Amino acid sequence: MWRKSFLVFLLSYWALKAALDSEKTTETNTCFPEFTSPCLDSKTNVIIKGQNVSLICSNQNKSLQITYSLFRHNKYLTSRCGKGEPVTFNLSITEDQELGPYKCKAEVSNCTKYSREFNFTFADPVTTPVLNVTVVQTKPDLYMTLHCITFNGSLPISYTFFAKGIAISPVISTYKREPAEFNLTKNNIGEVEEYSCEAKNSVPNRAKYSQTFRMPSRGGDSCPLCLQLLLPGLLLVLVVIILILAFWILPKYKARKAMRDKVPRHPGDTPMEGGIYANIYENQAGKRTLLGILIGLGFPLIF
């Protein structure tokens, strides 16, 4: 009895397997030879959080009416129909689980084919870089080292240096949070130069530029930036001289004022007293003039 049951089981299994194989063959034969697997792509796979993206699903066949369906983690999202033209799925990606993988299913009648998986990646855009310039003067040339760094943005970061808006360096890529450097020799001492740098990473259309560094011209044997260094020194010397004069005049001014207060102001004063008063008055008039000059220069006087 058990042999008969086992035989029936084998016959049923073979019949079911044959039916499934026949169904698969029929399904395969219903697919058009020119109907290939679809292609799923996007303009970029590197994005920032909250960015709107577009996934494009297309097929090489331009004559069939194809139904495209989008899946994420094997979960159905939406469908669109197209004939001869690719279809676009617009998405907004804000969380890590929305990065993918995505798949596109193309279906015609009973024929179904899937695309390869597509994934997005989050990245942080760069911020405005900082440009520093180190200058070493030797006769007759000027040696410069340009340093550029941005303190935010996903690595790696690419830097390019510019002079008057024209690139003067190759693209310098850094894989650590460190400045890019570019050495430059300047032998045209009479020309004014403006330098800047660009920083960008894998996030598209998010390049940033530094502020412009202006290198003044220098003539003859003068050093660069001489005027900028000399002017503060001259002003400091002038301030010191004025302070010395003020502290030297102030005690004498107070002494003269005390003597003037003791001089009688009524008629009948002696000629000597009148002469002393006249002398003090003349000296005080001169000192007031100097004090007026100091006050006009903006130096406060404390009596």
LINRAQUI-V33471 format. One record per run of one state. SS is the DSSP state (~ for helix, > for strand, _ for the rest). FROM is the first residue (numbers start at 1). LEN is the number of residues. If there is no record, write none. Layout:
((SS;FROM;LEN) (SS;FROM;LEN))
This chain:
((_;1;1) (~;2;29) (_;31;8) (>;39;3) (_;42;4) (>;46;2) (_;48;3) (>;51;8) (_;59;6) (>;65;8) (_;73;2) (>;75;9) (_;84;3) (>;87;7) (_;94;2) (~;96;3) (_;99;3) (>;102;7) (_;109;2) (>;111;4) (_;115;3) (>;118;1) (_;119;2) (>;121;2) (_;123;7) (>;130;8) (_;138;4) (>;142;8) (_;150;7) (>;157;7) (_;164;2) (>;166;2) (_;168;4) (>;172;3) (_;175;5) (>;180;7) (_;187;6) (>;193;8) (_;201;7) (>;208;2) (_;210;3) (>;213;3) (_;216;10) (~;226;37) (_;263;8) (~;271;26) (_;297;7))
